[in-house]
């Protein structure tokens, strides 16, 4: 399977939590006691459906074919004030950056951002109280107990937003996948036609002194992506989680660098104005094709308010300079 078919960033799951066990209505009896008081224990709570962060995962693929998740029921209370056993919890491990939503209302329930972090997605029913809770001066031998609470059955959505240090932003065919394949061990599909990347690719970029950062190649933005054209919305959400945005514009663009940059900015702003607050770096790609005269001309076109660098992934030109710029922005 290629990396493409392994990347799953959205699953819808039916979660059924366990029923709480019923309380016991037992009255104490033994050799010496023929008419003892109430000693029925409480029922155990039903199992929860729990979501747990796992830093080793980067996709929801393992949950794709798991349509129903069913936690165990709690056991009933027992004599001698013994509480019933708690139902078995179901734990779903997810990558960091996963958001849980209620599928009917679309309400965001929580987000998992740390390794080992746990959140209850669907709580189990509470166990019923045993009869000894209902003992009173006027009713010394209650012969009743509480039933357990029923569990819940809810359809939930788990949605992944990639947590990367650098997100690559550019039109299709701007050289994003080529850059990722050069600076990391990721093996994205690469071809010289638009829309080769149809799933996000993640790569770990090695930096000086054994340090590293994570780069995400997100499918190319096209004009109108913020209205949901092309692969629009589905992939723009991954950019929300990146701490630095690397804008990539090819040197052979038919528009000016400023125009191309403004269109990319406009698409991001339309989708989510908060993205405009993120640090940005501009890379002009495919610059191995430029002679000195053209290079000087293009340098005058570069927008002034953003750190920029001319690179060529194929000729390995400007790559170290780019890494330095990105590292500086990530750790600012």
Secondary structure, DSSP 8 states (H G I E B T S, - for coil): --HHHH---EEEEEEE----------B--BTTBSS--B----------EEEEE-TT---SGGGTT--EEE-------BTTTB-------EEEEE-TTEEEEETTT--EEEEE-STT-EEEEE--------GGGG--SS-SS-----------EEEEEEEE----SEEEE--TTSSHHHHHHHHBS------SSTT---S-EEEEEEETTTEEEEEEE-----TTGGGT-TTHHHHHHHHTT-SEEEEEEETT-SS-HHHHHHHHHHHHHHH-GGGGGSEEEEEEE-GGG--HHHHHHHHHHS-TTSEEEE-BTTTTBSHHHHHHHHHHHHT-
